[in-house]
Amino acid sequence: MALAAEACAHRGALLRFHADPGTREDHGYEYWPDGLLLVADGRVVAAGPAEALLRGEAAGVPLIEHRQALLLPGFIDPHIHYPQTDMIGSGGQDLLDWLNRYTFPEERRFADAAQAREVSEFFLDELLRNGSTTALVLGTVHRVSAEQFFAASAARGLRMIAGKCLMDRNCPADLRDTAEEGERDTRELIEAWHGRQRQSYAITVRFAPTSTPEQLASAGRLAREYPDVFVHSHLAENAKEIAWVRELFPEARSYLDVYERNGLLRERAIYAHCIHLDTADRQRMAASGAGAAFSPTSNLYLGSGLFDLDASDAAGMRYAPATDVGGGSSFSMLRTLGEAYKVAQMKGQRLPALRAFYLATLGAARMLGLDHRIGTLAAGSEADFIVLDEAATPLLARRLSRCQTLAERLLVWMTLSPDRAVRHSYVQGRRAGGCAAPALA
């Protein structure tokens, strides 16, 4: 088979998943200590043992050697706020105090297109520096915040999902839209950006308390009219927040029920946190195909609570780890996985390292309905992948040298990796920071 002129082979330890490993260490993945990833035209051509591919499909193809490195699909972050980049690490007594004291004042700045574009650029660079090649991203109530984000993402050839917030009550007056304005802006943004290059749109209700019943109904109409767009919001993060929802929506059985009554519970609907759900809620999430973005660094930082992996698994609910910057305290999915492991430990549960890496790659892609495109490194998939540096620090190199199994190695990556552990991020087969990637059909 003739390959494109820009075909390239990458050699190093190579890991990819094809199923959820669960608690097993012999299931759901392929790992080649000496592997080869062959890419061309922005897509994966083949992955497997290096010697066999170098004698076959990759013969004569330019080769990049990634010594002391692990190659794997780019991380997928299913919940993060780009306008909160400059307030990461802010304090606050709890979620609602933090929103009023830090978040709303910061988000006022995004009425300005130049501000939105500058932060978008930094934010995307920071994602890539930490190995996240796709994310589900909230903007602010300002339409321009979404426009500038999409423009910056498209220029890099990234696969991103984003939307402007819908928020028409219980927030500062200068951060409100109306149900009519929000629907008009959302509709026009969908038409302009959804499916353009690698951009996708998310109908974005900030959370139920900041939208009137009229706006929630409007969001539901949009979700029905555009079934292939995403829905993105917050759910059951904080006890005070849940009590507030109960006061505002006394007719609803639960917080989740507020969204379901308005047609916002379906495939491609992603709800951040989902800590304080009951069995019926989790079963409804599972039946609908909606997913939960589990945000351990944020939940610990704001004291919101501990996500229940076992209860979510028992219900068959989809979930994946997310950074939730700026409530979350790191852009790093490696650090996020380490904190998720600790949350499970505190609940008397287990998050094996193999499963953690699955959830941050193929598991997240499946939750988003994008596993035919990203998260897998299967032949024909988009060539978004990262290179983890085994020698990023002397301690990391020393500890990895003593590991006996892949599971041990991945747990060390989750536990000890510094920010510079991601040596390179590749987008459509090209190293991030280089020339713009080609658009995929």
Secondary structure, 3 states (H helix, E strand, C coil): CCCCCCCEEEEEEEEEECCCCCCCCCCCEEEEEEEEEEEECCEEEEEEEHHHHHHCCCCCCCEEEEEEEEEEECEEEEEEEHHHHHHCCCCCCCHHHHHHHHHHHHHHHHHCHHHHHHHHHHHHHHHHHCCEEEEEEECCCCHHHHHHHHHHHHHHCCCEEEECEECCCCCCHHHCCCHHHHHHHHHHHHHHHCCCCCEEEEEEECCHHHCCHHHHHHHHHHHHHCCCCEEEEEECCCHHHHHHHHHHCCCCCCHHHHHHHCCCCCCCEEEEECCCCCHHHHHHHHHHCCEEEECHHHHHHCCCCCCCHHHHHHHCCEEEECCCCCCCCCCCHHHHHHHHHHHHHHCCCCCCHHHHHHHHHHHHHHHHCCCCCCCCCCCCCECCEEEEECCCCHHHHHHHHCCCCHHHHHHHHHHHCCHHHEEEEEECCEECCCCCCCCCC
